Amino acid sequence: MRAALLVIGLVVLTGCTREASQKDLSVYVDPYIGSKGHGHVFVGANVPFGAVQLGPSQIMRSWDEFNGWDWCSGYNYISEEILGFTHTHLSGTGIGDLNDILVLPATGQPQLQPMAFEKPETGYGSLFKKENEKTEAGYYRVHLDKYGITAELTASERVGMHRYRFEQTENAHVLVDLKFGMGWDAAVATRFEQVNDTLFTGERFSKGWSKDQRVFFALKTSVPVKSLQLFEDTVAVQGNRAEGRATKALLFPALTDGKKELVIKVALSPVSTENALLNMNTEVPHNDFDRLREEAREKWNTHLSRIAIEAADSVKTVFYTALYHTRFAPSLFNDVNGDYLGSDKQVYRKAGFQNYTTFSLWDTYRALHPLLTLTDPERSEDFAQSLVNITKQQDAMALWPLYGSETFCMMGNPAMTVISDAFRKGLLRKETALQAFDALYKVSNHPTEAELPVGQKWVKDLKWIPADYIHETVAWGMEYAVADGAFSAMAEALGKNEAAQYYGERAGLYKLYFDPEKKFFNGRFADGSFRKNFNPFSADHRTNDYVEGNAWQYLWMVPHQPYELISLLGGDEAFVKRLDEFFALPSELDATASNDISGLIGQYAHGNEPSHHVIYLYTFAGKPGKTAEKLREVADKFYTTRPDGLSGNEDVGQMSAWYVLSAMGFYPASPLSGEFVFGSPLVNKATLKIGKDKSFRILVKNNSRENKYIQTVRLNGKNYEKLSISYADIMKGGELEFTMGAQPAAAMEKAQRPQ
């Protein structure tokens, strides 16, 4: 592992920059960043947006003694054991699930139950040493000390490949445990069947965060299996097929002292074992591990090279690791023939688009999806089609869809924001946009009997959600307003004028929660009164009027109407003063506060998404210099090359997307405008590939730790007197030039503010 270096947000190009960076940008990816503490990132082998995330699974610790929350992905840097290698993982979430189809190579007496944390010598699994573990983009390796086996992992989109090298082959075997899951996950139906002496198929159905998850698989070994033992948990099953709720299999491959290497391929499908085998035969018809590893590296380099930067190595490490993390999800949820499983549990055959899942929309509408409209605009159509189909199939808004089920996690209607943004940027077909409009209009304007989304029956009638109805009403109401504002803009662009006006009114409903006495957004009851027992610092988890936050942190949650918020708080001067106070407040939190509230500067919480646009609000109030100061402070404190180098949950790419965009010098602070607001670039140069034959270059002159303030801006060689740039101007290609200085520039304060 690379030595831990503190990234200081400084962008001096040094002589130690690796020559390899121009060809192999994956050398700057450190998958350990964010794997310790609350980052919760996936560590293992995958390819961009792939369905398979093949990596180690560990013992999920006690919540009380060890904060087991920090094993949500299945891995934490501080652990010293591995139970086995599983083929699906979440990355950066606050809830544990997946870790399907556990495979473990072993020797000696077979064990059917996983080792316990208190007694690592019992049960299956092995201790390992950090110096014998290696991880890089698309590849993972570890030595299992208990068994004397070196395990290597790599992957394609739908196939995981294992290579095991045994030091001795006496009683060598492979355990497949279909009962094992992580976090909330629990198997409800499992099956394992031998097809021949090298091919095995099966399925694992489970319930958890994903309430009805279905995984079909095909497993193929490079050498024949001479003996197979099947179990229902620990009870032996005769024959070559077993099914139940806890199926396990022991495979005894025909290894010898002259042949100590075993390659295993595991292909996944959401539809059938036949499709899993089709995926395997199409994507990885061979057993050449090194070839597949190199193909995975090439895929990662193709994606990483979409943004080429010049900066110090420490900045490159954080930047390219962040860019890497922005490509874990949304993840493919279909087969090579186009088949996929819908949210209604129907199989859709040969769909004419790529179907995706793992949409952490409440997090990712803020920066990840806007980033992907720059780097991967061709995916927007498939993302939108996936979300529209999910919404139709479940007759409820897609909110946090995961593996064919809706988790209904978090709040608001962020799918409306993501789809609207893509449409208004010209990335959706008109037919898709019209389908989306009809589906989103229906579920956001006519709530189902189950009242999903929560509280929307009041929003529909242009009212506040009463605090005597549910908790967290302020957060729900404000998030609905953001989505409604985006949908209003989409309706207007489609010529749906009546809908545009109606949703425009809904976009302003956040004002109904503003308590003129307290000067905060406050819980409001059915009789119109505001909550009297009010403490703006209180962040009681799941019992107050906010979600993973307090009144101070939700004061700024109006990214779609920043100028209306400035007016509501008394104008530019009063607004800036209030922001200054926010960043200067004590950082203490109640003992009952959510773990998500982290990365604090005053009450600003960079570890949680509602704060991510707040720094840029200074620019809307005419103080871009203050944006620059706070941005550099956040980059210094909360993005480092250490394993705990993220300040909070990575949240499926959002935390990293904030850094990637901010490092280039701009950020989509408002989800309605299609503009990227200038901040303080952390690189000396960035080149963004635009299609096949265009690029957008960002040049930063006089950049240093002290020179954090933008002095002048030029676009394509001409003076540019704005504090933001549009998506359309970026996608035309060209050159944006920043000149930096040690003091805020008066000219920038007079420049045209963002829309």
C-alpha positions in Angstrom: 0.0 0.0 0.0 1.2 3.5 -0.7 2.4 5.5 2.2 -0.3 7.7 3.6 0.1 11.2 2.4 -2.1 14.1 3.4 -3.7 15.8 0.5 -3.5 19.5 1.1 -5.6 20.6 -1.9 -2.4 22.1 -3.3 -1.8 21.7 -7.0 1.9 22.3 -7.6 3.1 20.0 -10.4 6.1 18.2 -9.1 9.0 16.5 -10.7 8.1 13.2 -9.0 5.0 12.7 -11.1 5.0 9.2 -12.6 5.6 8.9 -16.3 3.1 6.0 -16.3 0.3 8.5 -15.5 -0.3 9.3 -19.2 -0.8 5.6 -20.1 -1.9 3.8 -17.0 -3.9 6.0 -14.8 -5.0 3.1 -12.7 -1.6 3.3 -10.9 -3.1 6.3 -9.1 -6.2 4.4 -7.8 -5.9 3.3 -4.2 -9.0 1.2 -3.4 -8.2 1.3 0.3 -9.1 5.0 0.5 -12.5 5.1 2.3 -12.3 1.5 3.5 -11.6 2.4 7.1 -14.0 4.3 9.4 -17.3 5.5 7.9 -16.3 5.4 4.2 -17.8 1.9 3.7 -16.3 1.5 0.2 -16.1 -1.8 -1.7 -12.7 -3.4 -1.9 -12.2 -6.1 -4.5 -12.4 -6.6 -8.3 -14.9 -5.1 -10.6 -15.2 -3.2 -13.9 -17.0 0.1 -14.5 -20.7 -0.1 -13.8 -20.4 -3.9 -13.7 -23.0 -6.3 -12.2 -20.3 -8.2 -10.4 -18.3 -6.8 -7.5 -16.1 -9.7 -6.4 -14.3 -9.2 -3.1 -13.7 -10.4 0.4 -16.4 -10.7 3.1 -15.5 -10.4 6.7 -17.2 -10.8 10.1 -19.6 -8.0 10.6 -18.8 -6.7 14.1 -21.0 -6.0 17.0 -22.9 -2.7 16.6 -22.4 -1.8 20.3 -18.7 -2.7 20.7 -17.2 -2.1 17.3 -19.7 0.0 15.4 -20.7 -2.8 13.0 -22.1 -0.2 10.8 -18.6 0.2 9.4 -18.8 -3.3 7.8 -21.8 -2.4 5.5 -19.8 -3.2 2.4 -18.6 -6.5 3.8 -15.0 -5.2 4.3 -13.2 -2.8 6.7 -9.5 -2.0 6.6 -9.0 -2.8 10.2 -10.2 -6.4 10.0 -7.7 -9.3 10.0 -9.9 -12.1 8.7 -11.6 -13.2 5.5 -14.6 -15.6 5.6 -14.7 -16.0 1.8 -15.2 -14.2 -1.5 -18.6 -13.0 -2.5 -19.8 -11.6 -5.9 -22.1 -8.7 -5.0 -21.3 -5.8 -2.8 -22.5 -2.3 -2.0 -20.1 0.6 -1.8 -20.4 3.5 0.6 -23.9 2.8 1.9 -25.2 3.1 5.5 -27.0 -0.3 5.3 -25.5 -3.7 4.8 -26.8 -6.1 2.2 -25.7 -8.4 -0.7 -22.4 -10.3 -0.4 -24.0 -13.1 -2.4 -22.6 -16.5 -3.4 -19.7 -17.0 -0.9 -16.8 -19.1 -2.3 -13.8 -20.1 -0.1 -10.8 -22.3 -1.0 -9.6 -24.3 1.9 -7.5 -27.3 3.0 -7.8 -29.7 6.0 -11.0 -30.6 7.8 -14.0 -28.9 6.0 -16.0 -26.5 8.1 -19.6 -25.4 7.3 -20.1 -22.6 9.8 -18.2 -19.2 9.6 -15.6 -18.4 12.2 -16.6 -16.3 15.1 -14.9 -13.0 16.0 -14.2 -14.3 19.5 -12.8 -17.6 18.2 -11.1 -17.2 14.9 -9.6 -20.6 15.1 -13.0 -22.3 14.7 -15.2 -22.3 11.7 -14.4 -21.5 8.1 -12.4 -18.5 7.1 -8.8 -17.4 7.6 -6.7 -14.7 9.2 -4.4 -12.7 6.8 -1.6 -10.1 7.0 -2.0 -6.7 5.4 1.4 -7.1 3.8 0.1 -10.1 1.9 -3.0 -8.3 0.6 -3.0 -6.3 -2.6 -5.8 -4.4 -4.3 -5.9 -2.3 -7.5 -8.5 -1.4 -10.1 -10.0 -4.6 -11.3 -7.8 -7.0 -9.2 -7.5 -8.3 -5.6 -5.0 -10.7 -4.0 -4.6 -12.1 -0.5 -2.8 -15.0 1.2 -5.1 -17.1 3.4 -2.7 -18.0 6.2 -4.9 -20.8 7.7 -5.0 -22.7 4.5 -1.7 -21.8 2.8 -3.6 -20.5 -0.3 -3.0 -17.4 -2.4 -6.3 -16.1 -3.8 -6.6 -13.7 -6.7 -9.8 -12.1 -8.1 -10.7 -10.3 -11.2 -13.9 -9.7 -13.1 -15.8 -8.8 -16.3 -19.2 -7.1 -16.2 -21.2 -10.2 -15.2 -18.5 -12.8 -14.4 -16.1 -13.0 -11.5 -12.9 -15.1 -11.9 -10.9 -16.6 -9.0 -7.4 -18.1 -9.2 -6.3 -20.1 -6.2 -2.7 -21.3 -5.7 -2.5 -24.1 -3.1 0.8 -24.6 -1.2 -0.3 -28.2 -0.5 -3.3 -30.1 -1.9 -4.2 -32.6 0.9 -7.9 -32.5 1.3 -8.1 -29.3 -0.9 -11.7 -28.2 -1.3 -13.9 -25.2 -2.1 -16.8 -24.2 0.0 -19.9 -22.5 -1.6 -22.2 -21.1 1.1 -25.5 -19.8 -0.2 -26.8 -19.1 3.3 -24.2 -16.4 3.9 -25.2 -12.7 3.6 -24.3 -9.3 5.0 -26.1 -6.9 7.2 -29.9 -7.2 6.8 -29.6 -9.9 4.2 -31.1 -13.4 4.9 -31.4 -16.2 2.4 -35.0 -17.5 1.9 -34.5 -20.0 -1.0 -31.3 -21.5 -2.2 -30.3 -24.2 -4.7 -27.1 -25.8 -5.9 -26.9 -28.4 -8.6 -24.1 -30.3 -10.4 -24.4 -30.3 -14.2 -21.1 -32.2 -14.9 -17.7 -32.5 -13.3 -16.7 -28.8 -14.0 -20.1 -27.0 -14.2 -22.5 -26.2 -11.3 -25.5 -23.9 -11.3 -27.9 -22.6 -8.7 -29.8 -19.6 -7.2 -30.0 -17.6 -4.1 -33.1 -15.7 -3.2 -33.0 -13.4 -0.1 -34.7 -10.7 1.8 -33.1 -7.7 3.4 -32.7 -4.1 2.4 -33.6 -5.5 -1.1 -36.8 -7.1 0.0 -36.9 -9.7 -2.8 -33.5 -10.3 -4.3 -33.0 -13.0 -6.8 -29.5 -14.1 -8.0 -28.9 -17.0 -10.4 -25.4 -18.3 -11.0 -23.3 -20.6 -13.0 -20.0 -21.8 -11.5 -17.2 -23.5 -13.6 -13.9 -25.0 -12.4 -10.8 -25.3 -14.5 -10.1 -28.9 -13.3 -12.7 -31.6 -12.7 -14.3 -32.0 -9.3 -13.7 -35.5 -8.2 -16.2 -35.4 -5.3 -19.1 -33.2 -4.2 -20.8 -33.0 -0.8 -24.1 -31.1 -0.4 -25.7 -29.8 2.8 -28.8 -28.0 4.0 -26.9 -25.9 6.5 -25.0 -28.7 8.3 -27.2 -31.6 7.4 -25.9 -33.8 4.5 -28.0 -34.1 1.4 -27.6 -37.0 -1.0 -27.3 -36.7 -4.8 -26.1 -33.9 -7.0 -28.8 -31.3 -6.2 -29.8 -29.6 -2.9 -32.2 -26.8 -2.2 -33.6 -25.2 0.9 -32.9 -22.0 2.8 -29.2 -22.6 3.7 -27.7 -24.7 0.9 -23.9 -25.3 1.1 -21.6 -27.3 -1.1 -18.1 -28.7 -0.8 -16.3 -29.2 -4.0 -13.1 -31.4 -4.0 -11.2 -30.6 -7.2 -8.7 -33.1 -8.7 -5.6 -31.2 -7.6 -2.2 -32.9 -7.3 1.3 -31.9 -6.2 2.0 -31.3 -9.9 -1.2 -29.2 -10.4 -1.8 -26.8 -7.5 -3.7 -24.1 -9.3 -7.5 -23.8 -9.6 -9.4 -21.2 -11.6 -13.1 -20.8 -10.9 -15.5 -18.6 -12.9 -18.9 -17.5 -11.4 -21.4 -15.7 -13.7 -24.5 -14.0 -12.3 -27.9 -13.4 -13.8 -31.1 -11.8 -12.4 -33.2 -14.0 -14.7 -32.0 -17.7 -14.9 -29.1 -20.1 -14.6 -29.3 -20.5 -18.4 -28.7 -16.8 -18.8 -25.9 -16.9 -16.2 -24.1 -19.6 -18.3 -24.8 -17.5 -21.4 -23.1 -14.5 -19.7 -20.1 -16.6 -18.9 -19.7 -18.1 -22.3 -20.1 -14.7 -23.9 -17.9 -12.5 -21.7 -15.3 -15.0 -20.4 -15.2 -18.2 -22.5 -11.7 -18.9 -21.4 -9.8 -19.6 -18.1 -7.0 -17.1 -18.7 -6.9 -15.1 -15.5 -4.1 -12.8 -16.5 -5.9 -11.9 -19.7 -9.1 -11.0 -17.9 -7.1 -9.0 -15.3 -5.5 -7.0 -18.1 -8.9 -6.5 -19.8 -10.3 -5.2 -16.5 -7.3 -2.8 -16.2 -7.9 -1.6 -19.7 -11.6 -0.9 -19.1 -10.6 1.1 -16.0 -8.0 3.1 -17.9 -10.5 3.9 -20.6 -12.8 5.4 -18.0 -10.1 7.1 -16.0 -8.6 8.7 -19.1 -11.9 10.6 -19.8 -10.4 13.2 -17.4 -6.6 13.8 -17.7 -5.2 16.0 -15.0 -1.8 17.5 -14.1 -1.2 17.8 -10.4 1.1 16.4 -7.6 1.0 12.7 -7.2 -1.0 12.9 -3.9 -3.7 14.9 -5.6 -3.7 12.5 -8.5 -4.2 9.6 -6.1 -7.2 11.2 -4.5 -8.6 12.4 -7.8 -8.4 9.1 -9.7 -9.5 7.1 -6.7 -12.5 9.4 -6.5 -13.2 9.0 -10.3 -12.8 5.2 -9.8 -15.4 5.3 -7.0 -17.9 7.2 -9.3 -18.0 4.2 -11.5 -19.3 1.5 -9.2 -23.0 2.3 -9.7 -25.5 2.5 -11.1 -24.7 -1.2 -11.9 -25.8 -3.4 -14.7 -28.9 -5.5 -14.0 -29.5 -7.5 -17.1 -27.9 -10.2 -19.2 -25.9 -10.1 -22.4 -29.0 -10.9 -24.4 -30.9 -7.9 -22.9 -33.1 -9.9 -20.5 -33.7 -8.4 -17.1 -35.9 -8.8 -14.0 -38.4 -6.0 -13.4 -39.5 -4.6 -10.1 -42.8 -6.4 -10.7 -40.8 -9.7 -10.7 -41.6 -10.2 -14.4 -38.9 -11.1 -16.8 -38.5 -8.7 -19.7 -36.8 -10.3 -22.7 -34.3 -8.7 -25.1 -34.9 -5.2 -23.9 -33.5 -2.6 -26.2 -31.5 -0.8 -23.6 -29.1 -1.5 -20.7 -31.0 -1.9 -17.5 -29.4 -0.6 -14.3 -29.9 -0.9 -10.6 -28.3 0.4 -7.4 -29.5 4.0 -7.7 -28.7 5.9 -4.5 -30.7 8.8 -5.8 -31.1 11.0 -2.7 -27.3 11.1 -2.6 -26.3 11.0 -6.3 -28.7 13.5 -7.8 -26.5 16.3 -6.4 -23.2 15.6 -8.1 -22.7 12.0 -9.4 -25.3 12.1 -12.0 -24.3 15.6 -13.2 -20.7 14.4 -13.4 -21.8 11.4 -15.5 -23.6 13.7 -17.9 -20.2 15.1 -18.6 -18.1 12.0 -18.7 -20.7 9.3 -19.8 -23.5 11.2 -21.5 -24.3 8.1 -23.5 -25.5 6.3 -20.4 -28.2 8.9 -19.5 -30.8 7.4 -21.8 -30.4 4.0 -20.2 -30.4 5.4 -16.7 -33.6 7.3 -17.4 -35.2 4.3 -19.1 -34.3 2.1 -16.1 -35.8 4.6 -13.7 -39.0 5.1 -15.7 -39.5 1.3 -16.1 -39.0 0.8 -12.4 -41.5 3.5 -11.6 -44.1 2.0 -13.9 -43.5 -1.6 -12.7 -43.9 -0.8 -9.1 -46.5 2.0 -9.5 -44.4 4.1 -7.2 -41.5 6.5 -7.7 -38.1 4.9 -8.1 -36.3 6.1 -4.9 -33.5 3.7 -4.0 -34.0 0.6 -6.3 -31.7 -2.3 -5.5 -31.5 -5.6 -7.3 -35.1 -5.7 -8.5 -36.7 -4.3 -5.3 -37.5 -0.8 -4.1 -36.0 -0.1 -0.7 -37.9 3.2 -0.3 -34.8 4.5 1.4 -34.4 8.2 2.1 -36.9 10.8 0.9 -38.2 13.1 -1.8 -38.5 12.3 -5.5 -34.9 12.5 -6.7 -35.5 10.4 -9.8 -37.4 13.4 -11.1 -34.4 15.6 -10.7 -32.0 13.1 -12.4 -34.3 12.6 -15.4 -35.2 16.3 -15.8 -31.5 17.2 -15.7 -30.6 14.7 -18.4 -33.5 15.8 -20.6 -32.8 19.5 -20.4 -29.2 18.7 -21.3 -30.4 17.1 -24.5 -29.4 13.5 -23.5 -32.8 11.8 -23.7 -34.9 10.9 -26.7 -38.2 12.8 -26.9 -40.0 9.5 -26.7 -38.2 8.6 -23.4 -38.9 12.1 -22.0 -42.6 11.8 -22.7 -42.8 8.4 -21.1 -40.9 9.7 -18.2 -43.2 12.7 -17.8 -46.3 10.6 -17.8 -45.0 8.1 -15.3 -43.5 10.7 -13.0 -46.6 12.9 -13.2 -48.8 10.0 -12.2 -46.9 8.8 -9.1 -46.0 12.3 -7.9 -49.5 13.7 -8.3 -51.6 10.7 -7.3 -50.1 8.9 -4.4 -51.0 5.3 -4.0 -53.1 3.9 -1.2 -50.0 3.1 0.7 -49.2 6.8 0.7 -45.9 6.3 -1.0 -44.1 8.7 -1.3 -44.6 9.7 2.3 -46.8 12.7 2.9 -47.3 13.6 -0.7 -51.0 13.9 -0.3 -50.5 17.2 1.4 -47.9 18.3 -1.2 -50.4 17.5 -3.9 -52.8 20.0 -2.4 -50.0 22.6 -2.0 -49.8 22.3 1.8 -47.1 21.5 4.3 -46.7 18.0 5.7 -47.9 18.2 9.3 -45.4 17.3 12.0 -48.1 15.5 13.9 -48.4 13.1 11.0 -44.8 11.7 10.8 -41.3 12.7 11.9 -38.8 14.3 9.5 -41.4 16.4 7.7 -39.1 19.3 7.0 -36.7 17.1 5.2 -39.5 15.4 3.2 -41.0 18.7 2.3 -37.8 20.4 1.2 -36.6 17.4 -0.9 -40.0 17.3 -2.6 -39.6 21.0 -3.5 -36.3 20.4 -5.1 -37.7 17.5 -7.3 -40.8 19.5 -8.1 -38.7 22.4 -9.3 -36.8 20.1 -11.6 -40.0 18.5 -12.9 -41.5 22.0 -13.5 -38.5 22.8 -15.7 -38.9 19.6 -17.6 -42.6 20.1 -18.1 -42.0 23.6 -19.5 -39.4 22.3 -21.9 -41.9 19.7 -23.1 -44.6 22.4 -23.6 -46.7 21.1 -20.7 -47.5 24.6 -19.4 -50.2 23.7 -16.9 -48.0 21.1 -15.3 -45.1 23.4 -15.3 -47.0 26.1 -13.4 -48.4 23.6 -10.9 -45.1 22.0 -10.1 -43.5 25.4 -10.0 -45.9 26.2 -7.1 -44.9 23.0 -5.4 -41.3 23.9 -5.8 -41.9 26.9 -3.5 -43.6 24.9 -0.7 -40.4 24.8 1.4 -41.3 28.4 2.4 -44.3 27.0 4.4 -41.8 25.5 6.8 -40.0 28.7 7.4 -40.6 29.9 11.0 -40.4 33.7 10.9 -39.8 33.8 14.6 -37.0 31.3 14.8 -35.6 32.2 11.3 -35.2 28.5 10.6 -37.2 25.8 8.7 -39.2 24.2 11.5 -41.7 21.5 12.0 -45.2 22.7 11.5 -48.4 21.1 12.8 -51.8 20.6 11.2 -53.2 23.6 12.9 -50.5 25.8 11.3 -48.4 26.3 14.5 -44.7 25.7 14.5 -42.8 23.5 16.9 -42.2 25.5 20.1 -39.6 23.2 21.8 -37.1 24.1 19.1 -33.3 23.6 19.3 -31.5 24.2 16.0 -28.6 22.0 17.0 -30.8 19.0 17.9 -30.2 16.1 15.5 -32.1 13.3 17.2 -32.0 10.5 14.7 -35.4 9.6 13.2 -37.3 11.5 15.8 -36.8 15.2 14.8 -38.1 17.2 11.8 -35.0 16.5 9.7 -33.2 13.6 8.2 -29.6 12.9 9.3 -29.3 16.5 10.3 -30.6 19.5 12.3 -32.2 22.9 11.6 -28.8 24.5 11.0 -27.9 22.0 8.3 -31.3 22.1 6.6 -31.4 25.9 6.6 -29.6 25.8 3.2 -31.5 22.9 1.6 -33.0 25.1 -1.2 -30.5 24.4 -4.0 -33.1 24.9 -6.7 -34.0 28.4 -5.6 -30.9 29.9 -4.0 -31.8 33.5 -4.7 -35.2 33.1 -3.1 -33.4 31.6 -0.1 -31.1 34.6 0.1 -34.1 36.9 0.0 -35.9 34.8 2.7 -32.9 35.2 5.0 -32.6 39.0 4.5 -30.5 39.6 1.4 -26.9 39.2 0.5 -25.2 40.7 3.6 -27.4 38.9 6.1 -27.1 35.7 4.2 -23.3 35.8 4.1 -23.3 36.6 7.8 -25.5 33.7 8.5 -23.3 31.4 6.5 -20.2 32.6 8.3 -21.9 31.9 11.6 -22.8 28.4 10.4 -19.2 27.5 9.7 -18.0 29.1 13.0 -20.5 27.3 15.3 -19.3 24.6 17.8 -19.2 21.2 16.1 -20.6 19.2 19.0 -23.6 17.0 18.4 -26.2 15.2 20.6 -25.4 11.6 21.6 -28.6 10.7 19.7 -27.4 12.2 16.4 -27.0 10.1 13.3 -23.5 8.7 12.5 -24.0 10.2 9.0 -23.4 13.7 10.4 -19.6 13.8 10.1 -16.9 15.8 8.5 -17.8 18.9 10.5 -16.6 22.5 10.1 -18.8 24.3 12.6 -22.2 22.7 11.8 -21.3 22.2 8.2 -21.3 18.4 7.7 -19.4 17.4 4.6 -19.9 13.7 5.5 -23.5 14.0 4.6 -25.1 15.0 1.3 -27.4 17.9 2.2 -24.3 20.0 2.9 -22.6 19.4 -0.4 -23.8 22.5 -2.2 -23.6 24.9 0.8 -20.0 26.2 0.2 -21.0 27.3 -3.2 -23.9 29.4 -1.9 -21.4 32.1 -1.0 -20.9 32.7 -4.7 -24.7 33.2 -5.2 -24.4 35.9 -2.6 -21.5 37.6 -4.4 -18.7 36.3 -2.2 -16.8 33.7 -4.4 -13.7 34.2 -2.3 -15.4 32.7 0.7 -16.4 29.7 -1.5 -12.7 29.3 -2.4 -11.6 29.4 1.3 -14.1 26.8 2.5 -13.5 24.5 -0.5 -9.8 24.3 0.1 -10.4 23.7 3.8 -12.7 20.8 3.0 -10.3 19.3 0.5 -7.4 19.6 3.0 -9.4 18.0 5.9 -11.7 15.5 4.3 -10.0 14.0 1.2 -6.7 12.2 1.9 -4.8 9.2 0.7 -5.3 7.3 4.0 -7.6 4.3 4.4 -9.9 6.6 6.4 -9.5 9.4 3.8 -13.2 10.1 3.5 -15.2 11.9 6.1 -18.4 9.9 5.8 -20.2 7.3 3.8 -19.0 7.3 0.2 -22.6 6.9 -0.7 -22.2 5.1 -4.0 -20.1 7.8 -5.7 -21.5 11.0 -4.4 -18.7 11.9 -2.0 -16.2 11.2 -4.7 -18.1 13.1 -7.4 -18.0 16.2 -5.2 -14.2 16.0 -5.2 -13.8 15.3 -8.9 -15.9 18.2 -9.9 -14.6 20.6 -7.3 -11.0 19.7 -8.2 -11.6 20.8 -11.8 -12.9 24.1 -10.5 -16.7 23.9 -10.6 -19.7 22.2 -9.1 -23.5 21.9 -10.1 -24.7 23.7 -7.0 -28.3 24.1 -8.4 -30.0 21.1 -10.0 -32.2 23.3 -12.1 -29.8 25.6 -14.0 -27.6 23.2 -15.9 -24.7 25.4 -14.7 -21.5 24.6 -12.9 -20.5 27.2 -10.3 -16.8 28.2 -10.1 -14.9 27.4 -6.8 -11.2 27.0 -6.5 -9.6 24.4 -8.8 -7.3 21.8 -7.2 -5.5 20.9 -10.4 -3.1 22.8 -12.7 -4.7 21.3 -15.8 -7.6 19.1 -16.7 -8.7 17.8 -20.0 -12.2 16.3 -20.3 -12.9 14.2 -23.3 -16.0 15.2 -25.2 -17.1 12.4 -27.5 -14.5 11.0 -30.0 -12.9 14.2 -31.4 -13.4 17.0 -28.9 -12.1 18.0 -25.5 -12.7 20.7 -22.9 -9.5 21.9 -21.3 -9.1 23.7 -18.0 -5.9 25.6 -17.4 -5.1 27.0 -14.0 -2.3 29.6 -13.7 -0.4 30.6 -10.6 -2.1 27.9 -8.5 -0.7 27.2 -5.1 -1.8 26.7 -1.5 -1.8 30.5 -1.0 -3.2 31.4 -4.4 -6.6 29.9 -3.9 -8.7 32.7 -5.3 -9.8 33.1 -8.9 -8.7 36.5 -10.2 -9.7 36.3 -13.9 -11.4 33.8 -16.2 -11.1 33.4 -19.9 -13.1 31.1 -22.2 -11.6 30.3 -25.5 -9.2 33.1 -25.3 -11.8 35.8 -24.4 -12.5 37.5 -21.0 -15.3 35.7 -19.2 -17.1 37.7 -16.6 -19.4 35.1 -15.1 -19.1 32.9 -12.0 -20.4 29.8 -13.7 -20.3 27.9 -16.9 -23.2 26.1 -18.6 -23.2 22.4 -19.5 -23.8 23.4 -23.1 -20.6 25.5 -23.2 -18.5 22.7 -21.7 -19.8 20.1 -24.2 -18.9 22.3 -27.1 -15.3 21.8 -26.3 -12.8 24.5 -25.9 -10.6 26.0 -23.2 -11.4 27.5 -19.8 -8.5 29.4 -18.1 -8.3 30.4 -14.5 -5.7 32.8 -13.1 -5.3 32.5 -9.4 -4.1 34.9 -6.7 -3.6 35.2 -2.9 -6.5 37.6 -2.2 -10.1 37.6 -3.3 -10.6 39.6 -6.5 -13.0 42.5 -6.5 -13.7 41.9 -10.2 -14.9 38.4 -9.4 -17.3 39.7 -6.8 -18.8 42.0 -9.5 -19.0 39.2 -12.1 -22.3 37.8 -13.3 -23.7 35.5 -10.7 -24.9 31.9 -11.5 -28.4 31.4 -12.7 
